Amino acid sequence: MDLKGIQLTWLGHASFRIETPGGKTIYVDPWVMGNPMCPEKDKTVKKADALLCTHGHGDHIGDAVEIAIKHNAVAVGIPELCAWLKKKGVEQIAQMNKGGTQTVAGVRITMVHADHSCGIFDGDQVIYGGEAVGYVMEFENGVKIYHAGDTNVFGDMQIIRDLYAPEIAMLPIGDLYTMSPREAAYACKLLKSKYVIPMHFGTFPLLTGRPSELQKLAPDVEVFEMTPGVTIS
C-alpha cells in the first residue's frame, strides 16, 4: 500500500490518526483515552489539527471535546453533532452535510451516507446527533481514503465508487452493531477499492468479525489488517 507520504495509525476500534504530507494531524472518530484497544503510548494526544466525527456514539466521539479544546482542533461533523460539540465548548466547528465537500487541514473532505443510529448519550439524556455519516478524504498527494463510519452495507456504496473512487476503504466488520464480514464483502464488490482496512472488530467480545473471514469472502481485494499503534506510510 503506497500512501505517498501519508502516515496512518489505527488506534483500535474505528479511531485513526492520519498525518498528512503537509504536516497536519487528523483524528477520525477520536476515541482514544478510554479505548481498550488503543496502546498506552497513543492515549496522550500530542497534536490535533482536525477531528472527523462520523456520529455521536461514545465509542466514536468519546474524547472529541477534550482533544478539540486542548489543541484548538477543527471539529468536522453533521450540523446537529457540531451544535452539541459547540455547546460543550469546542470553538472551531466545520459543519457539513451529506454530499457536501470542504477543505480542512489541507484535506478535501466529502461527507457521505452511512446506515446506522445516531443518538448522543449525554448524562441521563439521549440527544439527537444528526444522521450517521462516512467520509471520503482526498489528500494533497491525490490519495483517496473512505472511512465508512459505523454502517451496514448499502447499495449507494456504488455511487461512492463512481463519484470518488477511493483506493482505500476503512470498513467495519465486527457484526452486531455494524456489518459482519459477509456484508463487508458485498461492500467490497460495490466499492471496488484496491485495499480494505478492517475496523470496529475485537474491541469487545460481542464484535466477533475478523479480517481473515473478510479476506476469504472477498478474495479479489487486499485486506490490510492493521495493528493498533503501528504506523504505516
C-alpha positions as CSV (number, residue, x, y, z in Angstrom):
1,M,0.0,0.0,0.0
2,D,1.6,3.2,-1.2
3,L,0.3,6.2,0.9
4,K,2.7,8.6,-0.8
5,G,3.8,10.3,2.4
6,I,0.6,9.9,4.5
7,Q,1.3,8.3,7.9
8,L,-1.7,6.2,9.0
9,T,-2.1,4.8,12.5
10,W,-5.0,2.7,13.6
11,L,-5.8,3.3,17.3
12,G,-8.2,0.5,17.6
13,H,-12.0,0.3,17.0
14,A,-12.9,3.0,14.4
15,S,-10.3,5.5,15.5
16,F,-7.4,6.5,13.2
17,R,-4.7,9.1,13.4
18,I,-3.6,10.5,10.0
19,E,-0.6,12.6,9.5
20,T,-0.8,14.3,6.1
21,P,2.1,15.1,3.7
22,G,1.5,18.8,4.6
23,G,2.3,18.1,8.3
24,K,-1.3,18.2,9.7
25,T,-2.6,15.7,12.1
26,I,-6.2,14.4,11.7
27,Y,-8.1,12.1,14.0
28,V,-11.1,10.2,12.7
29,D,-13.6,9.2,15.4
30,P,-11.4,10.3,18.3
31,W,-12.0,7.7,21.0
32,V,-8.5,7.1,22.4
33,M,-8.2,7.6,26.1
34,G,-11.0,5.2,27.1
35,N,-10.5,2.9,24.1
36,P,-9.3,-0.5,25.4
37,M,-7.6,-1.3,22.0
38,C,-5.6,1.9,21.9
39,P,-2.0,1.4,23.1
40,E,-1.0,3.5,26.2
41,K,1.6,5.4,24.1
42,D,-1.1,6.8,21.9
43,K,-3.6,7.7,24.6
44,T,-1.9,11.0,25.1
45,V,-2.7,13.2,22.1
46,K,0.2,15.5,21.3
47,K,-1.2,17.3,18.3
48,A,-4.5,17.5,16.5
49,D,-5.5,19.9,13.7
50,A,-8.8,18.4,12.8
51,L,-11.3,15.8,14.1
52,L,-13.7,14.0,11.8
53,C,-16.7,12.6,13.7
54,T,-18.9,10.1,11.9
55,H,-21.7,10.0,14.6
56,G,-22.4,10.7,18.2
57,H,-21.9,7.4,19.9
58,G,-19.4,7.5,22.8
59,D,-17.1,4.9,21.2
60,H,-16.6,7.4,18.3
61,I,-16.7,10.9,19.9
62,G,-15.6,9.9,23.4
63,D,-12.6,12.2,23.5
64,A,-13.6,14.7,20.8
65,V,-14.5,17.6,23.2
66,E,-11.3,17.3,25.3
67,I,-9.0,16.9,22.3
68,A,-10.6,19.8,20.4
69,I,-10.5,22.2,23.3
70,K,-6.9,21.3,24.3
71,H,-5.5,21.5,20.8
72,N,-7.9,24.1,19.3
73,A,-8.7,21.5,16.6
74,V,-11.4,21.9,14.0
75,A,-14.3,19.5,14.6
76,V,-16.0,18.3,11.4
77,G,-19.4,16.7,11.5
78,I,-23.1,16.9,10.6
79,P,-24.8,20.1,11.9
80,E,-26.6,18.6,14.9
81,L,-23.5,16.9,16.2
82,C,-21.4,20.1,15.7
83,A,-24.0,22.0,17.6
84,W,-23.6,19.6,20.6
85,L,-19.8,19.9,20.4
86,K,-20.0,23.7,20.3
87,K,-22.3,23.6,23.4
88,K,-19.6,21.6,25.1
89,G,-17.0,24.3,24.5
90,V,-15.5,23.3,21.1
91,E,-14.7,26.7,19.4
92,Q,-13.7,25.6,15.9
93,I,-16.5,23.9,14.1
94,A,-16.7,23.0,10.4
95,Q,-20.2,21.6,9.9
96,M,-21.4,20.0,6.7
97,N,-24.0,17.6,5.4
98,K,-24.1,14.6,3.1
99,G,-22.9,15.3,-0.4
100,G,-21.0,18.4,0.8
101,T,-17.3,18.9,0.3
102,Q,-14.9,21.2,2.1
103,T,-11.2,21.5,2.7
104,V,-10.0,21.2,6.3
105,A,-6.3,21.0,7.3
106,G,-5.4,20.7,3.7
107,V,-7.6,17.7,3.0
108,R,-10.6,17.7,0.7
109,I,-13.4,16.1,2.8
110,T,-16.7,14.8,1.4
111,M,-19.4,13.6,3.7
112,V,-21.3,10.5,2.5
113,H,-24.1,8.4,3.8
114,A,-23.9,5.7,6.5
115,D,-26.6,3.4,7.7
116,H,-26.6,3.5,11.4
117,S,-28.2,5.1,14.5
118,C,-27.1,8.4,15.9
119,G,-28.0,9.3,19.5
120,I,-25.6,11.1,21.8
121,F,-25.7,9.7,25.3
122,D,-25.3,12.9,27.4
123,G,-25.7,12.1,31.1
124,D,-29.1,10.6,31.5
125,Q,-30.4,12.0,28.2
126,V,-30.2,10.7,24.6
127,I,-29.8,13.7,22.3
128,Y,-30.4,13.6,18.5
129,G,-27.0,13.9,17.0
130,G,-27.9,14.1,13.3
131,E,-27.6,11.1,11.0
132,A,-24.6,8.9,11.0
133,V,-22.1,9.5,8.1
134,G,-18.9,8.4,6.4
135,Y,-16.1,10.5,4.9
136,V,-14.1,10.4,1.7
137,M,-10.8,12.1,2.3
138,E,-8.7,13.3,-0.7
139,F,-5.2,14.3,0.3
140,E,-2.9,16.7,-1.4
141,N,-0.9,13.8,-2.9
142,G,-4.0,12.5,-4.6
143,V,-4.7,9.5,-2.4
144,K,-8.3,9.0,-1.5
145,I,-9.4,7.2,1.6
146,Y,-13.0,6.3,2.6
147,H,-13.8,5.9,6.3
148,A,-17.3,4.3,6.3
149,G,-18.1,5.1,9.9
150,D,-20.5,2.6,11.6
151,T,-22.7,1.2,8.8
152,N,-24.4,-1.7,7.2
153,V,-23.7,-2.2,3.5
154,F,-26.0,-0.1,1.3
155,G,-26.4,0.0,-2.5
156,D,-25.2,3.6,-2.8
157,M,-21.7,2.5,-2.0
158,Q,-21.6,2.1,-5.7
159,I,-22.2,5.8,-6.1
160,I,-19.3,6.4,-3.7
161,R,-17.2,4.3,-6.0
162,D,-18.4,6.1,-9.2
163,L,-18.1,9.6,-7.8
164,Y,-15.0,9.4,-5.7
165,A,-13.2,6.1,-6.4
166,P,-11.4,5.7,-3.1
167,E,-8.3,3.4,-3.4
168,I,-8.5,2.6,0.3
169,A,-11.7,1.8,2.2
170,M,-11.9,1.5,6.0
171,L,-14.9,-0.8,6.7
172,P,-16.4,-2.0,10.0
173,I,-16.6,-5.8,10.2
174,G,-17.4,-6.6,13.8
175,D,-21.1,-7.7,13.4
176,L,-23.9,-7.0,15.8
177,Y,-23.7,-3.1,15.7
178,T,-22.3,-2.9,12.2
179,M,-21.6,-5.1,9.2
180,S,-20.2,-8.5,9.6
181,P,-17.6,-9.8,7.2
182,R,-20.4,-11.2,5.0
183,E,-21.9,-7.7,4.4
184,A,-18.5,-6.1,4.2
185,A,-17.5,-8.5,1.4
186,Y,-20.5,-7.3,-0.5
187,A,-19.5,-3.7,0.2
188,C,-16.1,-4.5,-1.3
189,K,-17.9,-5.6,-4.5
190,L,-19.7,-2.2,-4.7
191,L,-16.7,0.0,-3.8
192,K,-14.0,-1.9,-5.8
193,S,-11.3,-0.3,-3.7
194,K,-7.8,-1.8,-4.1
195,Y,-7.3,-2.1,-0.3
196,V,-9.6,-2.6,2.6
197,I,-8.7,-1.8,6.2
198,P,-11.0,-3.6,8.6
199,M,-12.1,-1.8,11.7
200,H,-14.7,-1.9,14.5
201,F,-13.9,-5.5,15.5
202,G,-12.4,-7.2,18.5
203,T,-12.8,-4.3,20.9
204,F,-15.4,-6.2,22.9
205,P,-16.2,-9.9,22.8
206,L,-19.5,-9.2,21.0
207,L,-17.7,-7.8,18.0
208,T,-16.9,-11.2,16.5
209,G,-16.0,-10.5,12.9
210,R,-12.3,-10.9,11.9
211,P,-10.2,-9.7,8.9
212,S,-9.4,-13.3,7.9
213,E,-13.1,-14.0,7.4
214,L,-13.4,-10.9,5.2
215,Q,-10.4,-12.0,3.1
216,K,-11.9,-15.4,2.5
217,L,-15.2,-13.8,1.4
218,A,-13.5,-11.1,-0.7
219,P,-10.5,-12.8,-2.4
220,D,-10.2,-10.1,-5.1
221,V,-9.4,-7.4,-2.5
222,E,-6.3,-6.9,-0.5
223,V,-7.5,-6.9,3.1
224,F,-4.9,-5.0,5.1
225,E,-5.0,-5.9,8.8
226,M,-3.5,-3.1,10.9
227,T,-2.2,-3.5,14.4
228,P,-3.2,-0.8,16.9
229,G,-0.5,1.7,17.4
230,V,1.6,0.7,14.4
231,T,2.0,3.4,11.8
232,I,2.1,2.6,8.1
233,S,3.3,5.1,5.5
